[in-house]
């Protein structure tokens, strides 16, 4: 019985159970895909998160229970490089800035972006990289 292996093609990437698997075992595309899912999820609840009627506590809770699970799906298998950690922190800070809005200078009344330290003070949960590292398989 003769088998002809020349008819098999190598698959470069495919999606399995919502996770993009890549031949080179790189997670850069998966992180991009997860970030896009998180952005789409944010836009679906944007009216809630931009409302001044909802407290920062509930905005935190919405972020943690709706947006982060979309981004962190399958993160247990990720081995992050510093570049990918930075990309995830940028994503998280961008989302938190959208949620908490700008800060007003007391003297001049001008609006400005929140600094990362201010975001860390407003967001009571661990940052996204710490969550990933705590979920990682040993």
N, C-alpha and C positions, 0 to 999 in steps of 0.2 A: 504494500500500500504506500503510494507515494504522496507526500504532502508538499504543497507548493506554498512557501511562506511569502512569496513575492506579491501575493494578492492582499496582504495585510497592510493597512496604513496606520501610521502613528497619529494618534489624536493629540493635538497640542493643548486643547483645553475643553472642558465640558462642565456642565452644571449638574450637580448631584445633591438632592435634598436641600436645595437652596444655596449651596456653596459652590463656588467656581473652583474646580480643581485644574491645576496647570501642570504640564509635563515637567517644567523646570523647578517645580515646588516653590514658586515665588508667590507671596501673598499680596504683592502690590496691587494687582488687579482686583483681588477679593476686597481689600480695604477700600479701594475706589468704589466698587460696587456697593459695599455696605454703607459708605458715606452718602452715596446717592440715595439709597433707601432711607437713610436717616433724614436727609433733606426733604424727601417726599413726605415722610411721616410728619416732619415739622410743619410743612406747608398745609397738611390736612388739619392740624390743630392750631394753626397760626392765630385764628381769631381768639381762641382761649388764652394763648400765651401772650398776646399783645394787649389784652384787656387790663384796664386799670382797676377793675372790680375784683380781680382775683389776686390773692396774696402771693408773695414770693414763695412762701412755703408750698402752696399748691402748685405753683409753676414748677418748682423743684420736683415735686412728686410726679407731675405729668411728664417732665423730662426723663426722670428715672424709670417710669413704668411704661412709657409709650415709645419714646425716641431711642433711648439707649439699647433696649432689647433688639431693635431692628439692626443697629450697628454692630452689636456684640454677638450676633448669632454665629456660632461656630468658632468663637475666639479661643476656645480651649486648646485648639491645635496650632495656633499661630505662634511662631517664634519671631519676635519683632526686632528689627534693626533700629538704630537711633533715628534714621530718616523716617521710618514708619511710625515710631513713637511720636516724633515731632508732628507728622501729618495728622495723627489722631488727636493730639493736643490742640492743634490749630482748628480742626473740625469742631471739637468740643467747645473751645473758647468762642468761636464764631457763633455757634448755636446759643450759648449762654448770653452773649452780648445781644443777640436778637431778643431773647426772652426777657432779660432784665432792663434793656433799653439804655439810653445814655444817662449820664450823670450831669446835673446842673451845678455850675460854679455858684457858690453862695454870694460872692461879691458882685460879679458881673452878670450873672444869670445866663451865661452861655452854656450850651450843651457840649459835652465831650464824650468820647468812648470810655468805657470802663477799662482800667488797667487789669492785667492778669491777677495781681494781688487782690484787687477789689472783687474780682470774679470768684476767687478762691474763698473769700470771706462770705460772699453771698450764697455760694453753692456748698451746701453742708456735707455732701457725699464725697468719697474719694474720687480722684480724677480717673479718666477713662483708662489710662495706662495701668494704674494700680489695680483697677477692677480686672483687667485682662490678665495681669500677672497673678492675681489671686485665684482666678479661675483656671489657669493653665494646668494641664496634666503634668504630673511629676514623672 
